[in-house]
Amino acid sequence: MKTIALALAIAASAVTGTATAAPLCDGSKLGFAGLLAKCNRGEPIKLTLASGKPLYEGEQPVKLQSGAYYELQITADGSAELALAGADFLRAIWMNEIVINGIEIRPMAIDSLEFDKAGEATLSFIAIKPGTFEISIPRTRGEGQRVTLSIQ
């Protein structure tokens, strides 16, 4: 698993021509779980889909470390049929799984998620490609309807 972390860092460096960050914990402590190890997990990113409320209430851009594991926790209150789109971001990560109502989905790729009614979804992933990306509610212009994520 140490080899995978090193390969990801080298590949990202070759693509961008810049230095990349290492996983959150020492490679020797990754153990059997590899990059999915608990010591390699960043803070969850909590998004809320609701009419008239901001999508994300934290500081932006959300800083992610290349090679680290994160969860994007999305809660929809059902006040409107809303989606999240961010194909560029979703192509810059490796998706472990999406969990919707306890059902685990392991997709190759997605462009967006849409909530027709209240519910929760959790997307777990490893940040890979350095850059700055946006996730937003399609066809909206308000600053509160988007979140900027920076993979370093």
Residue pairs with C-beta under 8 A, 6 or more apart in sequence:
1 30
1 31
1 32
1 33
1 34
1 35
2 27
2 28
2 30
4 34
4 35
5 22
5 23
5 27
5 30
5 34
5 35
5 67
6 27
8 35
8 66
8 67
8 126
8 128
9 20
9 21
9 22
9 66
9 67
12 20
12 66
12 128
12 129
12 130
13 19
13 20
15 129
16 129
16 130
16 131
18 130
20 66
20 67
20 130
20 152
21 65
21 66
21 67
21 68
21 152
22 65
22 67
23 30
23 35
23 40
23 65
23 67
23 68
24 39
24 40
24 41
24 42
24 65
24 67
24 68
25 37
25 39
25 40
26 39
29 37
29 39
30 37
30 39
30 40
31 37
35 67
35 68
35 69
35 126
36 69
36 96
36 126
37 69
40 67
40 68
40 69
41 68
41 69
41 70
41 71
42 64
42 65
42 68
42 69
42 70
43 70
44 70
44 71
44 72
44 73
45 56
45 58
45 62
45 70
45 71
45 72
45 73
45 147
45 149
46 56
46 58
46 73
46 75
47 55
47 56
47 72
47 73
47 74
47 75
47 84
47 135
47 147
48 54
48 55
48 56
48 57
48 74
48 75
48 76
48 77
49 55
49 74
49 75
49 76
49 77
49 82
49 84
49 115
49 137
50 76
50 77
50 79
50 80
50 82
51 79
51 80
51 82
52 79
53 77
53 144
54 144
54 145
55 84
55 135
55 136
55 137
55 144
55 145
55 146
55 147
56 62
56 147
60 147
60 148
61 132
61 148
61 149
61 150
62 147
62 148
62 149
62 150
63 150
63 152
64 70
64 127
64 149
64 150
64 151
64 152
65 127
65 151
65 152
66 127
66 128
66 129
66 130
66 151
66 152
67 126
67 127
67 128
68 126
68 127
69 96
69 124
69 125
69 126
70 124
70 125
70 126
70 127
71 122
71 123
71 124
71 125
72 122
72 123
72 124
72 125
73 120
73 122
74 84
74 113
74 115
74 120
74 121
74 122
74 123
75 119
75 120
76 82
76 115
76 117
76 118
76 119
76 120
77 118
78 115
78 117
78 118
78 119
81 114
81 115
81 116
81 117
82 114
82 115
82 137
83 112
83 113
83 114
83 115
83 137
83 138
84 112
84 113
84 114
84 135
84 136
84 137
85 111
85 112
85 135
85 136
85 137
85 138
86 112
86 133
86 134
86 135
86 136
87 111
87 112
88 131
88 133
88 134
89 133
89 134
89 135
89 149
90 109
90 110
90 111
91 109
91 129
92 127
92 128
92 129
92 131
92 133
92 151
93 125
93 126
93 127
93 128
93 129
93 151
94 125
94 126
94 128
95 106
95 107
95 109
95 110
95 123
95 124
95 125
96 106
96 124
96 125
96 126
97 104
97 105
97 106
97 123
97 124
98 104
98 105
98 106
98 107
98 110
98 113
98 121
98 122
98 123
98 124
99 105
99 121
99 122
99 124
100 119
100 120
100 121
101 119
101 120
112 138
113 121
113 123
115 121
127 151
128 151
129 151
130 151
130 152
131 150
131 151
132 148
132 149
132 150
132 151
133 148
133 149
133 150
133 151
134 146
134 147
134 148
134 149
135 146
135 147
135 149
136 145
136 146
136 147
137 145
137 146
140 146
